Structures are given as C-alpha cells and as structure tokens.
C-alpha cells in the first residue's frame, strides 16, 4: 500500500487537517529524487497561516525581528533564482 493510500485510509474524514495530510504526503516519499526539498516544504500551504501572523511585540510595543522567517524568505528567493538559471 502506498503512503498516500495509507494516509488517506487512516486520516481522511477523521478530522485530520487536509493541508497537514498533503504536507505529510510530500515529505514521506521514499525516493529522495521525488521528495520535496526543505525549501519546497516551507512553501507548502500548511505554513500559510504562520507566514501571515503579525510580528510579536516587545513590552515597549516595538516588534521583535523575525529573523528566521526573513532568512527563510531570502533563502527561498535564492533557491528560486538558482532554479531559474538551470
């Protein structure tokens, strides 16, 4: 039984988040040449709500820099630029 069929048979209709199920299907592919890269996984719809969250605020009402997300955006852009030149 394929991973996709297994996940669907066990989790669809059981209240499992469809985006989470889709993400699992993408990362549980055995063949590494067909599996999503980390940069591709971070672009998955599952993370859309996280990307839309407002920046956390300090006690003085100044935003805390979101270095990790900013680094992710820079890295993702670099990956896209690299793939455009291939």
PDB file of N, CA, C and O in Angstrom:
ATOM      1  N   UNK A   1       0.850  -1.181   0.000  1.00  0.00           N
ATOM      2  CA  UNK A   1       0.000   0.000   0.000  1.00  0.00           C
ATOM      3  C   UNK A   1       0.893   1.240   0.000  1.00  0.00           C
ATOM      4  O   UNK A   1       1.835   1.337   0.786  1.00  0.00           O
ATOM      5  N   UNK A   2       0.591   2.173  -0.878  1.00  0.00           N
ATOM      6  CA  UNK A   2       1.399   3.387  -0.957  1.00  0.00           C
ATOM      7  C   UNK A   2       1.161   4.269   0.262  1.00  0.00           C
ATOM      8  O   UNK A   2       0.145   4.150   0.948  1.00  0.00           O
ATOM      9  N   UNK A   3       2.117   5.151   0.514  1.00  0.00           N
ATOM     10  CA  UNK A   3       1.996   6.084   1.638  1.00  0.00           C
ATOM     11  C   UNK A   3       0.750   6.936   1.490  1.00  0.00           C
ATOM     12  O   UNK A   3       0.044   7.188   2.467  1.00  0.00           O
ATOM     13  N   UNK A   4       0.477   7.383   0.263  1.00  0.00           N
ATOM     14  CA  UNK A   4      -0.689   8.234   0.030  1.00  0.00           C
ATOM     15  C   UNK A   4      -1.978   7.489   0.363  1.00  0.00           C
ATOM     16  O   UNK A   4      -2.848   8.037   1.039  1.00  0.00           O
ATOM     17  N   UNK A   5      -2.111   6.250  -0.101  1.00  0.00           N
ATOM     18  CA  UNK A   5      -3.314   5.474   0.198  1.00  0.00           C
ATOM     19  C   UNK A   5      -3.426   5.190   1.687  1.00  0.00           C
ATOM     20  O   UNK A   5      -4.518   5.258   2.251  1.00  0.00           O
ATOM     21  N   UNK A   6      -2.314   4.873   2.325  1.00  0.00           N
ATOM     22  CA  UNK A   6      -2.327   4.613   3.763  1.00  0.00           C
ATOM     23  C   UNK A   6      -2.805   5.835   4.531  1.00  0.00           C
ATOM     24  O   UNK A   6      -3.679   5.730   5.391  1.00  0.00           O
ATOM     25  N   UNK A   7      -2.232   6.998   4.223  1.00  0.00           N
ATOM     26  CA  UNK A   7      -2.617   8.220   4.931  1.00  0.00           C
ATOM     27  C   UNK A   7      -4.084   8.542   4.703  1.00  0.00           C
ATOM     28  O   UNK A   7      -4.796   8.899   5.641  1.00  0.00           O
ATOM     29  N   UNK A   8      -4.546   8.417   3.452  1.00  0.00           N
ATOM     30  CA  UNK A   8      -5.953   8.709   3.171  1.00  0.00           C
ATOM     31  C   UNK A   8      -6.873   7.743   3.906  1.00  0.00           C
ATOM     32  O   UNK A   8      -7.884   8.160   4.473  1.00  0.00           O
ATOM     33  N   UNK A   9      -6.537   6.468   3.903  1.00  0.00           N
ATOM     34  CA  UNK A   9      -7.415   5.486   4.537  1.00  0.00           C
ATOM     35  C   UNK A   9      -7.477   5.654   6.050  1.00  0.00           C
ATOM     36  O   UNK A   9      -8.481   5.295   6.664  1.00  0.00           O
ATOM     37  N   UNK A  10      -6.434   6.188   6.657  1.00  0.00           N
ATOM     38  CA  UNK A  10      -6.413   6.325   8.108  1.00  0.00           C
ATOM     39  C   UNK A  10      -6.811   7.702   8.622  1.00  0.00           C
ATOM     40  O   UNK A  10      -7.261   7.819   9.762  1.00  0.00           O
ATOM     41  N   UNK A  11      -6.659   8.739   7.818  1.00  0.00           N
ATOM     42  CA  UNK A  11      -6.832  10.087   8.356  1.00  0.00           C
ATOM     43  C   UNK A  11      -7.893  10.947   7.677  1.00  0.00           C
ATOM     44  O   UNK A  11      -8.417  11.864   8.309  1.00  0.00           O
ATOM     45  N   UNK A  12      -8.226  10.688   6.420  1.00  0.00           N
ATOM     46  CA  UNK A  12      -9.254  11.494   5.757  1.00  0.00           C
ATOM     47  C   UNK A  12     -10.599  11.190   6.400  1.00  0.00           C
ATOM     48  O   UNK A  12     -10.959  10.029   6.598  1.00  0.00           O
ATOM     49  N   UNK A  13     -11.320  12.224   6.716  1.00  0.00           N
ATOM     50  CA  UNK A  13     -12.618  12.064   7.350  1.00  0.00           C
ATOM     51  C   UNK A  13     -12.542  11.908   8.852  1.00  0.00           C
ATOM     52  O   UNK A  13     -13.575  11.848   9.518  1.00  0.00           O
ATOM     53  N   UNK A  14     -11.354  11.842   9.394  1.00  0.00           N
ATOM     54  CA  UNK A  14     -11.193  11.695  10.842  1.00  0.00           C
ATOM     55  C   UNK A  14     -10.873  13.038  11.485  1.00  0.00           C
ATOM     56  O   UNK A  14     -10.375  13.087  12.610  1.00  0.00           O
ATOM     57  N   UNK A  15     -11.156  14.119  10.779  1.00  0.00           N
ATOM     58  CA  UNK A  15     -10.891  15.443  11.321  1.00  0.00           C
ATOM     59  C   UNK A  15      -9.454  15.886  11.160  1.00  0.00           C
ATOM     60  O   UNK A  15      -9.042  16.888  11.744  1.00  0.00           O
ATOM     61  N   UNK A  16      -8.689  15.154  10.376  1.00  0.00           N
ATOM     62  CA  UNK A  16      -7.284  15.496  10.168  1.00  0.00           C
ATOM     63  C   UNK A  16      -7.200  16.649   9.181  1.00  0.00           C
ATOM     64  O   UNK A  16      -7.915  16.654   8.179  1.00  0.00           O
ATOM     65  N   UNK A  17      -6.356  17.606   9.442  1.00  0.00           N
ATOM     66  CA  UNK A  17      -6.178  18.780   8.601  1.00  0.00           C
ATOM     67  C   UNK A  17      -5.688  18.358   7.213  1.00  0.00           C
ATOM     68  O   UNK A  17      -4.662  17.690   7.085  1.00  0.00           O
ATOM     69  N   UNK A  18      -6.432  18.756   6.179  1.00  0.00           N
ATOM     70  CA  UNK A  18      -6.079  18.369   4.804  1.00  0.00           C
ATOM     71  C   UNK A  18      -4.707  18.901   4.382  1.00  0.00           C
ATOM     72  O   UNK A  18      -3.964  18.220   3.675  1.00  0.00           O
ATOM     73  N   UNK A  19      -4.376  20.118   4.819  1.00  0.00           N
ATOM     74  CA  UNK A  19      -3.070  20.678   4.470  1.00  0.00           C
ATOM     75  C   UNK A  19      -1.953  19.882   5.139  1.00  0.00           C
ATOM     76  O   UNK A  19      -0.901  19.658   4.541  1.00  0.00           O
ATOM     77  N   UNK A  20      -2.183  19.459   6.373  1.00  0.00           N
ATOM     78  CA  UNK A  20      -1.182  18.658   7.078  1.00  0.00           C
ATOM     79  C   UNK A  20      -1.000  17.309   6.388  1.00  0.00           C
ATOM     80  O   UNK A  20       0.122  16.819   6.249  1.00  0.00           O
ATOM     81  N   UNK A  21      -2.103  16.718   5.961  1.00  0.00           N
ATOM     82  CA  UNK A  21      -2.033  15.441   5.256  1.00  0.00           C
ATOM     83  C   UNK A  21      -1.258  15.587   3.945  1.00  0.00           C
ATOM     84  O   UNK A  21      -0.436  14.737   3.603  1.00  0.00           O
ATOM     85  N   UNK A  22      -1.525  16.654   3.227  1.00  0.00           N
ATOM     86  CA  UNK A  22      -0.808  16.914   1.978  1.00  0.00           C
ATOM     87  C   UNK A  22       0.688  17.095   2.232  1.00  0.00           C
ATOM     88  O   UNK A  22       1.518  16.581   1.482  1.00  0.00           O
ATOM     89  N   UNK A  23       1.022  17.825   3.288  1.00  0.00           N
ATOM     90  CA  UNK A  23       2.429  18.030   3.650  1.00  0.00           C
ATOM     91  C   UNK A  23       3.104  16.697   3.980  1.00  0.00           C
ATOM     92  O   UNK A  23       4.218  16.432   3.527  1.00  0.00           O
ATOM     93  N   UNK A  24       2.436  15.871   4.759  1.00  0.00           N
ATOM     94  CA  UNK A  24       2.998  14.556   5.094  1.00  0.00           C
ATOM     95  C   UNK A  24       3.239  13.722   3.842  1.00  0.00           C
ATOM     96  O   UNK A  24       4.266  13.053   3.721  1.00  0.00           O
ATOM     97  N   UNK A  25       2.295  13.764   2.920  1.00  0.00           N
ATOM     98  CA  UNK A  25       2.463  13.007   1.679  1.00  0.00           C
ATOM     99  C   UNK A  25       3.700  13.479   0.920  1.00  0.00           C
ATOM    100  O   UNK A  25       4.421  12.676   0.326  1.00  0.00           O
ATOM    101  N   UNK A  26       3.934  14.775   0.946  1.00  0.00           N
ATOM    102  CA  UNK A  26       5.086  15.325   0.230  1.00  0.00           C
ATOM    103  C   UNK A  26       6.421  14.943   0.866  1.00  0.00           C
ATOM    104  O   UNK A  26       7.406  14.743   0.155  1.00  0.00           O
ATOM    105  N   UNK A  27       6.467  14.840   2.189  1.00  0.00           N
ATOM    106  CA  UNK A  27       7.751  14.580   2.855  1.00  0.00           C
ATOM    107  C   UNK A  27       8.001  13.098   3.128  1.00  0.00           C
ATOM    108  O   UNK A  27       9.128  12.711   3.441  1.00  0.00           O
ATOM    109  N   UNK A  28       6.978  12.273   3.016  1.00  0.00           N
ATOM    110  CA  UNK A  28       7.154  10.846   3.287  1.00  0.00           C
ATOM    111  C   UNK A  28       7.387  10.018   2.026  1.00  0.00           C
ATOM    112  O   UNK A  28       7.234   8.797   2.046  1.00  0.00           O
ATOM    113  N   UNK A  29       7.752  10.670   0.949  1.00  0.00           N
ATOM    114  CA  UNK A  29       8.078   9.954  -0.285  1.00  0.00           C
ATOM    115  C   UNK A  29       9.460   9.329  -0.113  1.00  0.00           C
ATOM    116  O   UNK A  29      10.429  10.013   0.217  1.00  0.00           O
ATOM    117  N   UNK A  30       9.532   8.032  -0.339  1.00  0.00           N
ATOM    118  CA  UNK A  30      10.773   7.296  -0.090  1.00  0.00           C
ATOM    119  C   UNK A  30      11.896   7.718  -1.032  1.00  0.00           C
ATOM    120  O   UNK A  30      13.037   7.883  -0.599  1.00  0.00           O
ATOM    121  N   UNK A  31      11.588   7.891  -2.301  1.00  0.00           N
ATOM    122  CA  UNK A  31      12.600   8.234  -3.304  1.00  0.00           C
ATOM    123  C   UNK A  31      13.020   9.696  -3.126  1.00  0.00           C
ATOM    124  O   UNK A  31      12.207  10.594  -3.343  1.00  0.00           O
ATOM    125  N   UNK A  32      14.271   9.951  -2.736  1.00  0.00           N
ATOM    126  CA  UNK A  32      14.703  11.331  -2.478  1.00  0.00           C
ATOM    127  C   UNK A  32      14.667  12.226  -3.711  1.00  0.00           C
ATOM    128  O   UNK A  32      14.593  13.448  -3.581  1.00  0.00           O
ATOM    129  N   UNK A  33      14.717  11.644  -4.898  1.00  0.00           N
ATOM    130  CA  UNK A  33      14.643  12.473  -6.107  1.00  0.00           C
ATOM    131  C   UNK A  33      13.228  12.976  -6.364  1.00  0.00           C
ATOM    132  O   UNK A  33      13.036  13.946  -7.097  1.00  0.00           O
ATOM    133  N   UNK A  34      12.239  12.319  -5.763  1.00  0.00           N
ATOM    134  CA  UNK A  34      10.837  12.726  -5.921  1.00  0.00           C
ATOM    135  C   UNK A  34      10.321  13.484  -4.702  1.00  0.00           C
ATOM    136  O   UNK A  34       9.292  14.158  -4.773  1.00  0.00           O
ATOM    137  N   UNK A  35      11.033  13.373  -3.591  1.00  0.00           N
ATOM    138  CA  UNK A  35      10.631  14.014  -2.339  1.00  0.00           C
ATOM    139  C   UNK A  35      10.872  15.515  -2.417  1.00  0.00           C
ATOM    140  O   UNK A  35      11.817  15.962  -3.066  1.00  0.00           O
ATOM    141  N   UNK A  36      10.012  16.302  -1.751  1.00  0.00           N
ATOM    142  CA  UNK A  36      10.163  17.761  -1.711  1.00  0.00           C
ATOM    143  C   UNK A  36      11.418  18.127  -0.925  1.00  0.00           C
ATOM    144  O   UNK A  36      11.782  17.459   0.042  1.00  0.00           O
ATOM    145  N   UNK A  37      12.067  19.196  -1.361  1.00  0.00           N
ATOM    146  CA  UNK A  37      13.217  19.717  -0.621  1.00  0.00           C
ATOM    147  C   UNK A  37      12.707  20.520   0.576  1.00  0.00           C
ATOM    148  O   UNK A  37      11.519  20.830   0.662  1.00  0.00           O
ATOM    149  N   UNK A  38      13.601  20.849   1.483  1.00  0.00           N
ATOM    150  CA  UNK A  38      13.213  21.652   2.650  1.00  0.00           C
ATOM    151  C   UNK A  38      12.656  23.004   2.216  1.00  0.00           C
ATOM    152  O   UNK A  38      11.670  23.476   2.782  1.00  0.00           O
ATOM    153  N   UNK A  39      13.272  23.626   1.227  1.00  0.00           N
ATOM    154  CA  UNK A  39      12.785  24.926   0.735  1.00  0.00           C
ATOM    155  C   UNK A  39      11.391  24.787   0.136  1.00  0.00           C
ATOM    156  O   UNK A  39      10.547  25.664   0.323  1.00  0.00           O
ATOM    157  N   UNK A  40      11.139  23.694  -0.583  1.00  0.00           N
ATOM    158  CA  UNK A  40       9.814  23.467  -1.155  1.00  0.00           C
ATOM    159  C   UNK A  40       8.786  23.204  -0.061  1.00  0.00           C
ATOM    160  O   UNK A  40       7.651  23.674  -0.141  1.00  0.00           O
ATOM    161  N   UNK A  41       9.184  22.457   0.954  1.00  0.00           N
ATOM    162  CA  UNK A  41       8.279  22.164   2.066  1.00  0.00           C
ATOM    163  C   UNK A  41       7.870  23.449   2.776  1.00  0.00           C
ATOM    164  O   UNK A  41       6.705  23.607   3.141  1.00  0.00           O
ATOM    165  N   UNK A  42       8.802  24.361   2.975  1.00  0.00           N
ATOM    166  CA  UNK A  42       8.481  25.618   3.652  1.00  0.00           C
ATOM    167  C   UNK A  42       7.507  26.478   2.854  1.00  0.00           C
ATOM    168  O   UNK A  42       6.861  27.359   3.422  1.00  0.00           O
ATOM    169  N   UNK A  43       7.390  26.245   1.566  1.00  0.00           N
ATOM    170  CA  UNK A  43       6.436  26.981   0.730  1.00  0.00           C
ATOM    171  C   UNK A  43       5.052  26.329   0.716  1.00  0.00           C
ATOM    172  O   UNK A  43       4.118  26.866   0.120  1.00  0.00           O
ATOM    173  N   UNK A  44       4.918  25.175   1.368  1.00  0.00           N
ATOM    174  CA  UNK A  44       3.658  24.433   1.355  1.00  0.00           C
ATOM    175  C   UNK A  44       2.529  25.249   1.982  1.00  0.00           C
ATOM    176  O   UNK A  44       2.761  26.060   2.879  1.00  0.00           O
ATOM    177  N   UNK A  45       1.316  25.026   1.503  1.00  0.00           N
ATOM    178  CA  UNK A  45       0.126  25.725   2.014  1.00  0.00           C
ATOM    179  C   UNK A  45      -0.058  25.559   3.522  1.00  0.00           C
ATOM    180  O   UNK A  45      -0.648  26.425   4.168  1.00  0.00           O
ATOM    181  N   UNK A  46       0.430  24.478   4.080  1.00  0.00           N
ATOM    182  CA  UNK A  46       0.279  24.235   5.518  1.00  0.00           C
ATOM    183  C   UNK A  46       0.842  25.393   6.341  1.00  0.00           C
ATOM    184  O   UNK A  46       0.331  25.687   7.422  1.00  0.00           O
ATOM    185  N   UNK A  47       1.871  26.041   5.848  1.00  0.00           N
ATOM    186  CA  UNK A  47       2.534  27.108   6.589  1.00  0.00           C
ATOM    187  C   UNK A  47       1.997  28.503   6.272  1.00  0.00           C
ATOM    188  O   UNK A  47       2.511  29.487   6.806  1.00  0.00           O
ATOM    189  N   UNK A  48       0.983  28.614   5.423  1.00  0.00           N
ATOM    190  CA  UNK A  48       0.459  29.926   5.029  1.00  0.00           C
ATOM    191  C   UNK A  48       0.006  30.768   6.219  1.00  0.00           C
ATOM    192  O   UNK A  48       0.326  31.954   6.295  1.00  0.00           O
ATOM    193  N   UNK A  49      -0.730  30.171   7.142  1.00  0.00           N
ATOM    194  CA  UNK A  49      -1.215  30.936   8.300  1.00  0.00           C
ATOM    195  C   UNK A  49      -0.060  31.445   9.153  1.00  0.00           C
ATOM    196  O   UNK A  49      -0.116  32.558   9.675  1.00  0.00           O
ATOM    197  N   UNK A  50       0.970  30.649   9.293  1.00  0.00           N
ATOM    198  CA  UNK A  50       2.136  31.060  10.073  1.00  0.00           C
ATOM    199  C   UNK A  50       2.825  32.263   9.433  1.00  0.00           C
ATOM    200  O   UNK A  50       3.279  33.170  10.131  1.00  0.00           O
ATOM    201  N   UNK A  51       2.898  32.265   8.116  1.00  0.00           N
ATOM    202  CA  UNK A  51       3.542  33.367   7.399  1.00  0.00           C
ATOM    203  C   UNK A  51       2.754  34.668   7.523  1.00  0.00           C
ATOM    204  O   UNK A  51       3.326  35.752   7.410  1.00  0.00           O
ATOM    205  N   UNK A  52       1.445  34.566   7.753  1.00  0.00           N
ATOM    206  CA  UNK A  52       0.587  35.748   7.835  1.00  0.00           C
ATOM    207  C   UNK A  52       0.501  36.335   9.243  1.00  0.00           C
ATOM    208  O   UNK A  52      -0.064  37.412   9.430  1.00  0.00           O
ATOM    209  N   UNK A  53       1.048  35.645  10.218  1.00  0.00           N
ATOM    210  CA  UNK A  53       0.956  36.116  11.604  1.00  0.00           C
ATOM    211  C   UNK A  53       1.703  37.435  11.772  1.00  0.00           C
ATOM    212  O   UNK A  53       2.774  37.626  11.195  1.00  0.00           O
ATOM    213  N   UNK A  54       1.134  38.345  12.564  1.00  0.00           N
ATOM    214  CA  UNK A  54       1.850  39.603  12.820  1.00  0.00           C
ATOM    215  C   UNK A  54       3.094  39.344  13.663  1.00  0.00           C
ATOM    216  O   UNK A  54       3.177  38.364  14.403  1.00  0.00           O
ATOM    217  N   UNK A  55       4.032  40.231  13.532  1.00  0.00           N
ATOM    218  CA  UNK A  55       5.271  40.102  14.301  1.00  0.00           C
ATOM    219  C   UNK A  55       4.969  40.236  15.787  1.00  0.00           C
ATOM    220  O   UNK A  55       4.173  41.092  16.174  1.00  0.00           O
ATOM    221  N   UNK A  56       5.585  39.411  16.627  1.00  0.00           N
ATOM    222  CA  UNK A  56       5.390  39.561  18.069  1.00  0.00           C
ATOM    223  C   UNK A  56       5.942  40.905  18.540  1.00  0.00           C
ATOM    224  O   UNK A  56       6.888  41.440  17.962  1.00  0.00           O
ATOM    225  N   UNK A  57       5.342  41.432  19.585  1.00  0.00           N
ATOM    226  CA  UNK A  57       5.735  42.751  20.084  1.00  0.00           C
ATOM    227  C   UNK A  57       6.493  42.620  21.402  1.00  0.00           C
ATOM    228  O   UNK A  57       6.234  41.716  22.197  1.00  0.00           O
ATOM    229  N   UNK A  58       7.427  43.532  21.616  1.00  0.00           N
ATOM    230  CA  UNK A  58       8.137  43.632  22.890  1.00  0.00           C
ATOM    231  C   UNK A  58       7.251  44.387  23.869  1.00  0.00           C
ATOM    232  O   UNK A  58       6.211  44.924  23.488  1.00  0.00           O
ATOM    233  N   UNK A  59       7.660  44.426  25.115  1.00  0.00           N
ATOM    234  CA  UNK A  59       6.887  45.142  26.129  1.00  0.00           C
ATOM    235  C   UNK A  59       6.831  46.644  25.846  1.00  0.00           C
ATOM    236  O   UNK A  59       5.928  47.327  26.330  1.00  0.00           O
ATOM    237  N   UNK A  60       7.781  47.166  25.069  1.00  0.00           N
ATOM    238  CA  UNK A  60       7.773  48.589  24.718  1.00  0.00           C
ATOM    239  C   UNK A  60       7.047  48.837  23.386  1.00  0.00           C
ATOM    240  O   UNK A  60       7.176  49.905  22.788  1.00  0.00           O
ATOM    241  N   UNK A  61       6.289  47.842  22.937  1.00  0.00           N
ATOM    242  CA  UNK A  61       5.478  47.901  21.710  1.00  0.00           C
ATOM    243  C   UNK A  61       6.285  47.983  20.419  1.00  0.00           C
ATOM    244  O   UNK A  61       5.746  48.355  19.376  1.00  0.00           O
ATOM    245  N   UNK A  62       7.552  47.645  20.475  1.00  0.00           N
ATOM    246  CA  UNK A  62       8.358  47.553  19.258  1.00  0.00           C
ATOM    247  C   UNK A  62       8.362  46.097  18.798  1.00  0.00           C
ATOM    248  O   UNK A  62       8.458  45.192  19.628  1.00  0.00           O
ATOM    249  N   UNK A  63       8.261  45.859  17.504  1.00  0.00           N
ATOM    250  CA  UNK A  63       8.220  44.470  17.035  1.00  0.00           C
ATOM    251  C   UNK A  63       9.555  43.756  17.233  1.00  0.00           C
ATOM    252  O   UNK A  63      10.626  44.356  17.142  1.00  0.00           O
ATOM    253  N   UNK A  64       9.456  42.482  17.503  1.00  0.00           N
ATOM    254  CA  UNK A  64      10.639  41.628  17.590  1.00  0.00           C
ATOM    255  C   UNK A  64      10.966  41.190  16.164  1.00  0.00           C
ATOM    256  O   UNK A  64      10.090  40.668  15.474  1.00  0.00           O
ATOM    257  N   UNK A  65      12.185  41.385  15.712  1.00  0.00           N
ATOM    258  CA  UNK A  65      12.525  40.986  14.337  1.00  0.00           C
ATOM    259  C   UNK A  65      12.312  39.488  14.138  1.00  0.00           C
ATOM    260  O   UNK A  65      12.673  38.680  14.994  1.00  0.00           O
ATOM    261  N   UNK A  66      11.738  39.136  13.028  1.00  0.00           N
ATOM    262  CA  UNK A  66      11.507  37.726  12.720  1.00  0.00           C
ATOM    263  C   UNK A  66      12.632  37.223  11.825  1.00  0.00           C
ATOM    264  O   UNK A  66      12.449  37.021  10.624  1.00  0.00           O
ATOM    265  N   UNK A  67      13.768  37.030  12.415  1.00  0.00           N
ATOM    266  CA  UNK A  67      14.958  36.654  11.660  1.00  0.00           C
ATOM    267  C   UNK A  67      14.789  35.335  10.930  1.00  0.00           C
ATOM    268  O   UNK A  67      15.198  35.204   9.776  1.00  0.00           O
ATOM    269  N   UNK A  68      14.188  34.357  11.595  1.00  0.00           N
ATOM    270  CA  UNK A  68      14.061  33.051  10.967  1.00  0.00           C
ATOM    271  C   UNK A  68      13.211  33.132   9.710  1.00  0.00           C
ATOM    272  O   UNK A  68      13.579  32.576   8.675  1.00  0.00           O
ATOM    273  N   UNK A  69      12.070  33.822   9.790  1.00  0.00           N
ATOM    274  CA  UNK A  69      11.209  33.926   8.624  1.00  0.00           C
ATOM    275  C   UNK A  69      11.885  34.769   7.546  1.00  0.00           C
ATOM    276  O   UNK A  69      11.794  34.454   6.359  1.00  0.00           O
ATOM    277  N   UNK A  70      12.569  35.847   7.961  1.00  0.00           N
ATOM    278  CA  UNK A  70      13.271  36.671   6.985  1.00  0.00           C
ATOM    279  C   UNK A  70      14.372  35.867   6.299  1.00  0.00           C
ATOM    280  O   UNK A  70      14.560  35.978   5.087  1.00  0.00           O
ATOM    281  N   UNK A  71      15.093  35.066   7.061  1.00  0.00           N
ATOM    282  CA  UNK A  71      16.135  34.217   6.475  1.00  0.00           C
ATOM    283  C   UNK A  71      15.512  33.208   5.522  1.00  0.00           C
ATOM    284  O   UNK A  71      16.066  32.912   4.463  1.00  0.00           O
ATOM    285  N   UNK A  72      14.343  32.680   5.914  1.00  0.00           N
ATOM    286  CA  UNK A  72      13.649  31.724   5.052  1.00  0.00           C
ATOM    287  C   UNK A  72      13.274  32.385   3.733  1.00  0.00           C
ATOM    288  O   UNK A  72      13.442  31.794   2.666  1.00  0.00           O
ATOM    289  N   UNK A  73      12.763  33.619   3.808  1.00  0.00           N
ATOM    290  CA  UNK A  73      12.368  34.323   2.584  1.00  0.00           C
ATOM    291  C   UNK A  73      13.583  34.561   1.681  1.00  0.00           C
ATOM    292  O   UNK A  73      13.504  34.361   0.469  1.00  0.00           O
ATOM    293  N   UNK A  74      14.688  34.979   2.261  1.00  0.00           N
ATOM    294  CA  UNK A  74      15.905  35.211   1.476  1.00  0.00           C
ATOM    295  C   UNK A  74      16.373  33.904   0.857  1.00  0.00           C
ATOM    296  O   UNK A  74      16.705  33.860  -0.327  1.00  0.00           O
ATOM    297  N   UNK A  75      16.402  32.830   1.659  1.00  0.00           N
ATOM    298  CA  UNK A  75      16.847  31.529   1.166  1.00  0.00           C
ATOM    299  C   UNK A  75      15.917  31.032   0.061  1.00  0.00           C
ATOM    300  O   UNK A  75      16.385  30.512  -0.952  1.00  0.00           O
ATOM    301  N   UNK A  76      14.611  31.186   0.247  1.00  0.00           N
ATOM    302  CA  UNK A  76      13.651  30.745  -0.761  1.00  0.00           C
ATOM    303  C   UNK A  76      13.848  31.504  -2.059  1.00  0.00           C
ATOM    304  O   UNK A  76      13.783  30.919  -3.140  1.00  0.00           O
ATOM    305  N   UNK A  77      14.088  32.801  -1.957  1.00  0.00           N
ATOM    306  CA  UNK A  77      14.316  33.606  -3.157  1.00  0.00           C
ATOM    307  C   UNK A  77      15.591  33.157  -3.861  1.00  0.00           C
ATOM    308  O   UNK A  77      15.628  33.086  -5.089  1.00  0.00           O
ATOM    309  N   UNK A  78      16.639  32.852  -3.089  1.00  0.00           N
ATOM    310  CA  UNK A  78      17.887  32.370  -3.683  1.00  0.00           C
ATOM    311  C   UNK A  78      17.655  31.050  -4.405  1.00  0.00           C
ATOM    312  O   UNK A  78      18.188  30.829  -5.493  1.00  0.00           O
ATOM    313  N   UNK A  79      16.852  30.165  -3.794  1.00  0.00           N
ATOM    314  CA  UNK A  79      16.553  28.878  -4.411  1.00  0.00           C
ATOM    315  C   UNK A  79      15.807  29.075  -5.728  1.00  0.00           C
ATOM    316  O   UNK A  79      16.100  28.405  -6.718  1.00  0.00           O
ATOM    317  N   UNK A  80      14.839  29.998  -5.736  1.00  0.00           N
ATOM    318  CA  UNK A  80      14.089  30.270  -6.956  1.00  0.00           C
ATOM    319  C   UNK A  80      15.006  30.838  -8.030  1.00  0.00           C
ATOM    320  O   UNK A  80      14.918  30.456  -9.197  1.00  0.00           O
ATOM    321  N   UNK A  81      15.886  31.749  -7.633  1.00  0.00           N
ATOM    322  CA  UNK A  81      16.819  32.340  -8.587  1.00  0.00           C
ATOM    323  C   UNK A  81      17.741  31.276  -9.176  1.00  0.00           C
ATOM    324  O   UNK A  81      18.030  31.289 -10.372  1.00  0.00           O
ATOM    325  N   UNK A  82      18.206  30.348  -8.320  1.00  0.00           N
ATOM    326  CA  UNK A  82      19.079  29.270  -8.787  1.00  0.00           C
ATOM    327  C   UNK A  82      18.346  28.349  -9.752  1.00  0.00           C
ATOM    328  O   UNK A  82      18.919  27.919 -10.753  1.00  0.00           O
ATOM    329  N   UNK A  83      17.079  28.040  -9.462  1.00  0.00           N
ATOM    330  CA  UNK A  83      16.331  27.131 -10.327  1.00  0.00           C
ATOM    331  C   UNK A  83      15.986  27.789 -11.656  1.00  0.00           C
ATOM    332  O   UNK A  83      15.813  27.097 -12.660  1.00  0.00           O
ATOM    333  N   UNK A  84      15.883  29.109 -11.678  1.00  0.00           N
ATOM    334  CA  UNK A  84      15.606  29.817 -12.927  1.00  0.00           C
ATOM    335  C   UNK A  84      16.781  29.744 -13.892  1.00  0.00           C
ATOM    336  O   UNK A  84      16.596  29.818 -15.107  1.00  0.00           O
ATOM    337  N   UNK A  85      17.981  29.600 -13.358  1.00  0.00           N
ATOM    338  CA  UNK A  85      19.177  29.579 -14.204  1.00  0.00           C
ATOM    339  C   UNK A  85      19.523  28.183 -14.687  1.00  0.00           C
ATOM    340  O   UNK A  85      20.381  28.026 -15.556  1.00  0.00           O
ATOM    341  N   UNK A  86      18.865  27.154 -14.133  1.00  0.00           N
ATOM    342  CA  UNK A  86      19.160  25.764 -14.534  1.00  0.00           C
ATOM    343  C   UNK A  86      18.620  25.448 -15.907  1.00  0.00           C
ATOM    344  O   UNK A  86      18.782  24.329 -16.392  1.00  0.00           O
TER     345      UNK A  86
END
